[in-house]
């Protein structure tokens, strides 16, 4: 299954969404509107900066080569409000997580709802563990992970810019 729903969100691999589920805009435009400097500030340096439609389209092509990228849709507005990126770290059901929400979706509980829904999806699909990194400056994202059952991994170093969090489903 390449999708899940929560009370307010539809989350599905971005190339599988049908027009009636998400009619508002094309993918490159949605990505351009999401990847603003404020949103990308805590992301890898190559993802930071302003996005033209051309850069957004290139970013989409790069994600398609690397990871499973899911679009987060607000069901009430049918607007794309975020991205969920999952990558397999091995063949034994361990996944690495990345996510972001556009600025207008911040502070509304969408991140907690998204990750809670993902945790349920992982349990239903026999995923063994989920791991994600958070820049130490991104306190809100770390709190969201902890609320959803993630714990800091024991190998975190206080001097590192990023802290790793994981949840085990076994």
C-alpha positions as CSV (number, residue, x, y, z in Angstrom):
1,X,0.0,0.0,0.0
2,X,1.5,3.3,-1.0
3,X,-0.9,5.6,0.9
4,X,-2.6,6.2,4.2
5,X,-5.1,8.7,5.6
6,X,-5.6,10.4,8.9
7,X,-8.5,12.6,10.0
8,X,-7.2,15.6,8.1
9,X,-4.6,14.2,5.7
10,X,-4.2,12.1,2.7
11,X,-0.6,10.9,2.3
12,X,0.3,9.0,-0.9
13,X,3.3,8.5,-3.2
14,X,3.3,11.6,-5.3
15,X,2.9,10.1,-8.7
16,X,-0.1,7.9,-7.7
17,X,-2.5,10.7,-6.7
18,X,-5.5,11.1,-9.0
19,X,-6.8,14.4,-10.2
20,X,-10.0,14.2,-8.0
21,X,-7.8,13.8,-4.9
22,X,-5.5,16.7,-5.6
23,X,-6.7,18.9,-8.4
24,X,-5.2,22.2,-7.3
25,X,-1.8,22.3,-9.1
26,X,1.0,20.4,-10.7
27,X,3.7,18.8,-8.7
28,X,6.5,21.2,-9.6
29,X,4.4,24.2,-8.5
30,X,3.5,22.5,-5.2
31,X,7.2,21.7,-4.5
32,X,8.3,25.2,-5.4
33,X,5.7,26.6,-3.0
34,X,6.8,24.2,-0.2
35,X,10.6,24.5,-0.5
36,X,11.0,28.1,0.8
37,X,14.1,29.3,2.5
38,X,12.4,29.0,5.9
39,X,11.3,25.4,5.3
40,X,14.7,24.3,3.9
41,X,16.8,26.1,6.5
42,X,17.3,22.8,8.5
43,X,17.6,20.6,5.5
44,X,20.7,19.5,3.6
45,X,22.6,22.5,2.1
46,X,21.9,21.4,-1.5
47,X,18.2,21.7,-0.8
48,X,18.4,25.3,0.6
49,X,17.7,28.5,-1.2
50,X,15.0,29.8,-3.6
51,X,13.2,27.4,-6.0
52,X,12.2,28.3,-9.5
53,X,9.9,25.9,-11.3
54,X,12.9,24.5,-13.1
55,X,14.8,23.8,-9.9
56,X,11.7,22.3,-8.3
57,X,11.3,20.0,-11.3
58,X,14.9,18.9,-11.1
59,X,14.5,18.3,-7.3
60,X,11.5,16.0,-8.1
61,X,13.6,14.1,-10.7
62,X,16.4,13.6,-8.1
63,X,14.0,12.3,-5.4
64,X,12.4,9.9,-8.0
65,X,15.9,8.3,-8.5
66,X,16.6,8.0,-4.8
67,X,13.6,7.6,-2.5
68,X,9.9,7.1,-2.1
69,X,8.4,10.6,-1.9
70,X,4.9,11.0,-0.6
71,X,2.7,14.1,-0.9
72,X,0.8,15.3,2.1
73,X,-2.6,16.6,1.2
74,X,-4.9,18.6,3.5
75,X,-8.2,16.8,2.8
76,X,-10.4,19.9,3.6
77,X,-8.6,22.1,1.0
78,X,-7.1,19.4,-1.3
79,X,-3.9,21.4,-1.1
80,X,-0.4,19.9,-0.9
81,X,1.0,21.0,2.4
82,X,4.0,18.7,2.8
83,X,6.3,15.9,1.8
84,X,7.2,12.6,3.4
85,X,10.4,11.0,2.2
86,X,11.0,7.3,3.0
87,X,14.2,5.4,2.1
88,X,15.0,1.8,2.8
89,X,18.2,1.4,4.8
90,X,18.3,-2.4,4.2
91,X,16.2,-5.4,3.2
92,X,14.9,-6.1,6.7
93,X,12.2,-3.5,7.0
94,X,14.2,-0.6,8.4
95,X,13.2,2.8,6.9
96,X,14.7,6.2,7.1
97,X,12.3,9.1,7.4
98,X,12.4,12.7,6.3
99,X,9.4,15.1,6.2
100,X,8.6,18.8,5.8
101,X,5.5,21.0,5.9
102,X,5.0,24.3,4.1
103,X,5.1,27.3,6.4
104,X,1.3,27.9,6.2
105,X,0.8,24.5,7.8
106,X,3.1,25.0,10.7
107,X,1.7,25.1,14.2
108,X,-1.6,23.4,13.4
109,X,-0.8,19.8,14.5
110,X,-0.2,18.5,11.0
111,X,3.3,17.2,11.7
112,X,2.1,15.1,14.7
113,X,-0.9,13.8,12.8
114,X,1.4,13.0,9.8
115,X,3.9,11.0,11.9
116,X,1.2,9.3,14.0
117,X,-0.4,8.1,10.7
118,X,3.0,7.0,9.4
119,X,3.7,5.0,12.6
120,X,0.3,3.2,12.1
121,X,1.1,2.6,8.5
122,X,4.5,1.1,9.5
123,X,2.9,-1.2,12.0
124,X,0.3,-2.4,9.4
125,X,3.0,-3.0,6.8
126,X,5.4,-4.9,9.0
127,X,8.1,-2.3,9.0
128,X,10.6,-3.1,11.7
129,X,11.9,0.3,12.6
130,X,11.9,3.9,11.5
131,X,14.7,6.4,11.9
132,X,15.0,10.1,11.3
133,X,17.4,12.9,11.9
134,X,16.6,16.4,13.2
135,X,18.9,19.4,13.4
136,X,19.4,20.2,17.0
137,X,18.1,23.7,16.3
138,X,14.8,22.3,15.2
139,X,13.3,21.7,18.6
140,X,9.7,21.6,17.3
141,X,10.4,18.7,15.0
142,X,12.2,16.8,17.8
143,X,9.2,17.3,20.0
144,X,6.9,15.9,17.3
145,X,9.0,12.8,17.0
146,X,9.0,12.2,20.7
147,X,5.2,12.7,20.9
148,X,4.9,10.0,18.2
149,X,6.9,7.5,20.1
150,X,10.4,8.1,18.7
151,X,13.4,8.1,21.1
152,X,16.9,9.6,20.7
153,X,19.3,6.9,19.5
154,X,22.0,6.1,22.0
155,X,24.8,7.0,19.5
156,X,23.9,10.7,19.5
157,X,26.8,13.0,20.2
158,X,26.1,16.4,21.8
159,X,28.6,18.0,19.5
160,X,26.7,16.8,16.3
161,X,24.5,19.3,14.5
162,X,21.9,16.5,14.0
163,X,20.3,14.2,16.5
164,X,18.9,10.8,15.4
165,X,15.6,9.4,16.6
166,X,14.1,6.0,16.0
167,X,11.1,3.9,16.8
168,X,11.2,0.1,16.8
169,X,8.0,-1.9,15.9
170,X,9.3,-5.4,16.7
